[in-house]
Amino acid sequence: MTTTTVDPTAPARRPAGPRLKSRRAYSADRPRRSVLLTVLTAVIGLYSLIPLAWLLINASKTQSDLFDSFGLWFSGDFALFSNIADTLAYDDGIFVRWLGNTLLYVVVGAGGATLLAVLGGYGLAKFSFPGKKAVFAIVIGAVAVPGTALAVPTFLMFSQMGLTNTPWAVIIPSLISPFGLYLMWTFAAEAIPTELMEAARMDGASEARTFAQICLPLLAPGIVTVLLFTMVATWNNYFLPLIMLKNPDWYPLTLGLNAWNAQAATAGGEAIFNLVLTGALLTIIPLIVAFLLLQRFWQSGLSAGSVKE
């Protein structure tokens, strides 16, 4: 009878069987490719770019060519620059006035909303006070309420105050951005270390100096993100100016272009659909430029706080 001695220090042998092929390692530098995700991204990209291409192509056509040609291809004379000149000069240059009104509403309204969101979000994130949970519940509830639901009560209140048909009827409601406040609240809680603020206080810095010189630079990505959201919301605001303003001299671009588009249906009204399309093209150019210039800040602001160390 033969006995086998097992060496406990010897490495264990793997059972005989088919060898498994080594799987390819995927990492952040070499992500796994997905055909389905690529197709979906391409579809979403086409869905976003085709309307812009349609707008650019049709803004280069004359009034007659709009109805006698295919919408997604050029036809006849290239009339983009003449359409731009006619849009800026039509009705004594009222389009330029509407553009100035929109810039006023964006600078004062969206800028003020961003400032209030930064100050409020910073205070709620870094200071403790009685009723903080109640404030959090109110902010979350305000985010869930659509702006159109508050339009009529806002109109009745402003009517009693005598502020309707004035720029303040559009600017003051634009100063309130519950979503911007919530976004800055969550961003400030993650972006500003409490130890950094305590070190500044120990060095004798006041609260205002701590905020301005230490915390504010750390909040820059979040500020840009909130600014973009509020700017787009104010720039595209239509329903609030519709119920607040009667004087065309205070119209924003959205309301003014709609008035141009509707005048073809009125008795004796002139159809200027080529100018409406050209005006719409000029309206979206500032937004595209703003997104391209602030893209890196916007992306970093959206991803902030998503990864904890």
C-alpha positions in Angstrom: 0.0 0.0 0.0 1.4 3.4 -1.1 0.9 6.6 0.8 1.1 10.0 -0.7 2.4 12.9 1.2 0.8 16.3 0.7 3.1 19.3 1.1 1.0 22.0 2.8 3.3 24.7 1.5 2.8 23.7 -2.1 0.3 25.8 -4.2 -3.1 24.3 -4.7 -3.7 22.9 -8.1 -6.6 24.0 -10.1 -9.1 21.2 -11.1 -8.7 20.0 -14.7 -11.2 21.5 -17.1 -11.5 24.0 -19.9 -9.6 27.1 -19.5 -11.5 30.3 -19.3 -10.5 33.1 -21.6 -9.3 36.2 -19.8 -11.8 39.1 -19.9 -10.8 42.4 -21.2 -10.3 44.9 -18.4 -12.3 48.1 -18.7 -11.5 51.3 -16.9 -12.2 55.0 -17.0 -9.5 55.4 -19.7 -10.8 52.4 -21.7 -14.6 52.4 -21.3 -16.7 49.6 -22.6 -18.4 50.4 -25.9 -22.1 50.1 -26.3 -23.7 50.1 -29.8 -27.1 50.8 -28.4 -25.9 53.8 -26.4 -24.1 55.1 -29.4 -27.3 54.8 -31.6 -29.4 56.5 -28.9 -26.9 59.4 -28.6 -26.9 59.8 -32.4 -30.7 59.9 -32.4 -30.8 62.5 -29.7 -28.2 64.6 -31.4 -30.1 64.5 -34.7 -33.3 65.4 -32.8 -31.5 68.5 -31.3 -29.7 69.6 -34.5 -32.4 69.1 -37.2 -34.6 72.0 -35.9 -31.5 74.3 -35.7 -30.6 73.3 -39.3 -34.2 73.8 -40.4 -34.2 77.3 -38.8 -30.9 78.3 -40.4 -31.9 77.1 -43.9 -35.3 78.7 -43.9 -34.0 82.0 -42.4 -32.0 82.3 -45.7 -35.1 82.2 -47.9 -37.4 84.9 -49.1 -41.1 84.9 -48.2 -42.1 83.2 -51.4 -39.4 80.6 -51.3 -40.6 79.4 -47.9 -43.7 77.8 -49.3 -42.2 76.7 -52.7 -39.2 74.7 -51.6 -38.2 71.8 -49.4 -37.8 72.8 -45.7 -34.4 71.1 -45.2 -32.6 72.5 -48.2 -31.8 75.8 -49.7 -33.7 77.3 -52.6 -33.5 80.4 -54.7 -31.4 83.4 -53.7 -29.5 83.3 -50.4 -31.4 86.0 -48.5 -30.1 85.6 -45.0 -28.2 88.9 -44.8 -31.1 90.8 -46.4 -33.5 89.1 -44.0 -31.4 90.2 -41.1 -31.3 93.8 -42.3 -35.1 93.7 -42.8 -35.7 92.2 -39.4 -33.6 94.9 -37.6 -35.3 97.7 -39.6 -38.9 96.5 -39.7 -41.5 98.6 -37.8 -38.9 101.3 -37.0 -36.5 98.8 -35.5 -38.8 97.4 -32.8 -36.8 94.2 -32.9 -33.8 96.0 -31.5 -36.0 97.4 -28.7 -37.3 93.9 -27.9 -33.7 92.6 -27.8 -32.8 95.4 -25.4 -35.8 94.5 -23.2 -34.8 90.9 -23.1 -31.2 91.8 -22.1 -32.6 94.0 -19.4 -34.7 91.2 -18.0 -31.9 88.7 -18.2 -29.2 91.0 -16.6 -31.4 92.3 -13.8 -33.7 89.3 -13.3 -31.4 86.3 -14.0 -28.4 88.1 -12.5 -30.4 89.0 -9.4 -31.8 85.5 -9.1 -28.3 84.1 -9.3 -27.0 86.5 -6.6 -29.9 85.6 -4.2 -29.4 81.9 -4.9 -25.7 82.1 -4.1 -26.2 84.0 -0.9 -29.1 81.9 0.3 -27.5 78.6 -0.7 -24.3 79.5 1.1 -26.1 80.5 4.3 -28.3 77.5 4.3 -25.4 75.1 3.7 -22.9 76.5 6.1 -24.9 78.0 9.0 -27.3 76.5 11.5 -30.4 78.3 12.7 -33.8 77.4 14.1 -36.3 76.4 11.4 -33.7 75.2 8.9 -35.6 72.0 8.2 -38.7 74.0 7.5 -36.9 76.2 5.1 -35.6 73.1 3.3 -39.2 71.7 3.0 -40.4 75.0 1.6 -37.7 75.2 -1.0 -38.3 71.6 -2.1 -42.0 72.3 -2.3 -41.4 75.5 -4.3 -39.3 73.5 -6.8 -42.2 71.2 -7.4 -44.7 74.0 -8.1 -44.7 75.1 -11.9 -44.3 78.7 -12.6 -47.5 78.9 -14.7 -49.5 78.0 -11.6 -48.3 81.1 -9.9 -48.8 83.4 -12.9 -52.4 84.4 -12.2 -51.9 85.1 -8.5 -48.8 87.1 -9.3 -50.8 89.1 -11.9 -53.5 89.9 -9.3 -51.0 90.9 -6.7 -49.0 93.1 -9.1 -52.3 94.6 -10.4 -53.2 95.7 -6.9 -49.7 97.3 -6.6 -50.0 99.1 -10.0 -46.9 97.3 -11.4 -48.5 95.6 -14.4 -47.4 96.8 -17.9 -44.0 97.8 -16.5 -40.6 96.0 -16.6 -40.8 95.3 -12.9 -43.7 92.9 -13.5 -41.3 90.7 -15.3 -38.1 91.4 -13.3 -39.4 90.9 -9.8 -40.8 87.3 -10.3 -37.6 86.4 -12.2 -35.6 87.1 -9.0 -37.0 84.0 -7.3 -35.4 80.7 -8.4 -36.2 77.9 -6.0 -34.3 75.4 -8.2 -31.2 77.7 -8.3 -31.4 78.1 -4.5 -31.5 74.3 -4.0 -28.7 73.8 -6.4 -26.4 76.3 -4.7 -27.4 74.8 -1.3 -26.3 71.3 -2.3 -23.2 72.6 -4.2 -22.0 74.8 -1.3 -22.4 71.9 1.2 -20.0 69.8 -0.9 -17.6 72.4 -2.4 -16.6 74.4 0.7 -14.8 72.5 3.5 -15.9 73.6 6.9 -12.3 73.3 8.1 -11.2 76.0 5.6 -13.8 78.4 7.0 -12.7 77.7 10.6 -9.1 78.3 9.6 -10.0 81.7 8.1 -12.0 82.7 11.2 -9.0 81.7 13.4 -6.8 84.0 11.4 -9.1 86.9 12.1 -11.1 87.0 8.8 -14.6 88.4 9.1 -17.6 86.4 7.7 -17.8 88.8 4.7 -14.1 88.4 3.9 -14.3 84.6 4.3 -17.2 84.5 1.9 -15.7 86.9 -0.7 -12.1 85.7 -0.8 -12.2 82.0 0.2 -15.7 80.6 -0.4 -16.8 82.5 -3.5 -14.0 81.2 -5.8 -14.9 77.7 -4.8 -18.5 78.3 -5.7 -17.6 79.6 -9.2 -18.8 76.4 -11.1 -22.1 76.3 -9.3 -22.6 80.0 -9.8 -22.1 79.6 -13.6 -24.5 76.6 -13.6 -27.2 78.5 -11.8 -26.6 81.6 -14.0 -27.1 79.5 -17.2 -30.3 78.0 -15.9 -31.8 81.3 -14.8 -30.6 83.1 -18.0 -32.2 80.5 -20.3 -35.5 80.6 -18.2 -35.7 84.4 -18.3 -34.6 84.6 -22.0 -37.3 82.1 -23.0 -40.0 83.4 -20.7 -43.2 83.8 -22.5 -46.3 83.3 -20.4 -45.4 85.8 -17.6 -44.8 88.7 -20.0 -47.9 87.7 -21.9 -50.2 88.3 -19.0 -48.2 91.2 -17.5 -47.4 93.4 -20.5 -49.7 95.2 -22.9 -47.4 97.8 -24.3 -45.3 96.4 -27.2 -42.4 98.7 -26.3 -41.8 96.5 -23.2 -42.1 93.1 -25.0 -39.3 90.6 -24.8 -38.2 88.8 -28.0 -40.5 85.8 -27.3 -43.6 87.9 -27.1 -42.6 90.2 -30.0 -41.9 87.4 -32.4 -45.2 85.8 -31.5 -46.9 89.1 -32.3 -45.2 89.2 -35.7 -46.2 85.6 -36.4 -49.9 86.3 -35.4 -50.3 89.5 -37.5 -50.7 87.4 -40.7 -54.0 86.1 -39.3 -55.4 89.6 -38.6 -57.5 91.6 -41.0 -55.1 93.5 -43.3 -52.1 92.0 -41.5 -48.8 91.5 -43.4 -47.3 88.0 -43.5 -43.6 88.3 -42.5 -42.8 84.7 -41.8 -39.2 85.1 -43.2 -38.6 87.9 -40.6 -40.1 85.7 -37.8 -37.7 82.9 -38.7 -34.7 85.3 -39.0 -35.6 86.9 -35.7 -35.8 83.4 -34.0 -32.4 82.6 -35.4 -31.0 85.9 -34.0 -32.7 85.1 -30.7 -30.9 81.8 -30.0 -27.4 82.9 -31.1 -26.7 84.6 -27.7 -27.7 81.5 -25.8 -25.5 79.2 -27.9 -22.5 81.6 -27.5 -23.1 81.7 -23.7 -23.2 77.9 -23.4 -20.1 77.5 -25.5 -18.1 80.0 -23.5 -19.2 78.7 -20.1 -19.4 75.0 -21.0 -16.5 73.8 -18.9 -17.8 75.6 -15.8 -21.3 74.3 -16.4 -20.2 70.7 -16.7 -18.0 70.8 -13.6 -20.9 72.4 -11.7 -23.3 69.6 -12.6 -20.8 66.9 -11.6 -19.8 68.5 -8.3 -20.7 66.4 -5.3 -21.3 63.3 -7.3 -18.1 61.6 -6.1 -17.1 61.5 -2.4 -13.6 60.7 -1.3 
